[in-house]
Every structure is written in C-alpha cells, then in structure tokens.
Amino acid sequence: MSLTSLTIIAAEAHSEPAVSPYVVGAIALGLLLASLLILIAIGGGREHS
C-alpha cells in the first residue's frame, strides 16, 4: 500500500471517541475540587507553628 492510500484509510476510519473529552475534564475537575475542599476542611483548624 502506498502512503496516500494509508492516509485515506486512516482518515475514513476516524470516529468520535467513546467518552467525550469534556466529560473526562469535568470528572477530573470535580475530583480536584473535592480533594481541595477536604484538605481545607481537615487543615483549617490547625494552628500555625
């Protein structure tokens, strides 16, 4: 197969991802915000040394 035919086949085989990148980003953001809130809740009452 030539390079052009491989390029055409690869372009035609391209499809949408199974999970949207926005969903993955929203889940990651939610986990980071939840861990930040837990960190603030646990460390908020400690005195500074």
C-alpha positions as CSV (number, residue, x, y, z in Angstrom):
1,M,0.0,0.0,0.0
2,S,1.2,3.5,-0.7
3,L,1.3,6.3,1.7
4,T,-1.6,8.1,0.2
5,S,-3.9,5.1,0.4
6,L,-2.9,4.6,4.1
7,T,-3.7,8.2,4.8
8,I,-7.1,7.9,3.1
9,I,-7.9,4.7,5.1
10,A,-6.9,6.3,8.3
11,A,-9.0,9.4,7.6
12,E,-12.1,7.3,6.8
13,A,-11.6,5.1,9.9
14,H,-11.6,8.1,12.3
15,S,-14.6,8.2,14.5
16,E,-15.8,10.0,17.6
17,P,-14.1,9.0,20.9
18,A,-16.1,6.7,23.2
19,V,-16.1,9.2,26.0
20,S,-16.2,13.0,25.4
21,P,-13.0,14.8,26.5
22,Y,-15.3,17.3,28.2
23,V,-16.7,14.6,30.4
24,V,-13.2,13.4,31.4
25,G,-12.2,17.0,32.2
26,A,-15.3,17.6,34.3
27,I,-14.7,14.4,36.3
28,A,-11.0,15.4,36.8
29,L,-12.1,18.9,37.9
30,G,-14.7,17.5,40.3
31,L,-12.1,15.2,41.9
32,L,-9.6,18.0,42.3
33,L,-12.1,20.4,43.8
34,A,-13.4,17.7,46.2
35,S,-9.8,16.9,47.3
36,L,-9.2,20.7,47.8
37,L,-12.3,21.0,49.9
38,I,-11.3,18.0,52.0
39,L,-7.8,19.5,52.5
40,I,-9.3,22.8,53.6
41,A,-11.8,21.1,56.0
42,I,-9.1,18.9,57.6
43,G,-6.3,21.5,57.9
44,G,-8.5,24.6,58.5
45,G,-8.5,24.3,62.3
46,R,-4.8,23.7,62.9
47,E,-2.6,26.3,64.5
48,H,0.5,27.6,62.6
49,S,3.8,26.7,64.2
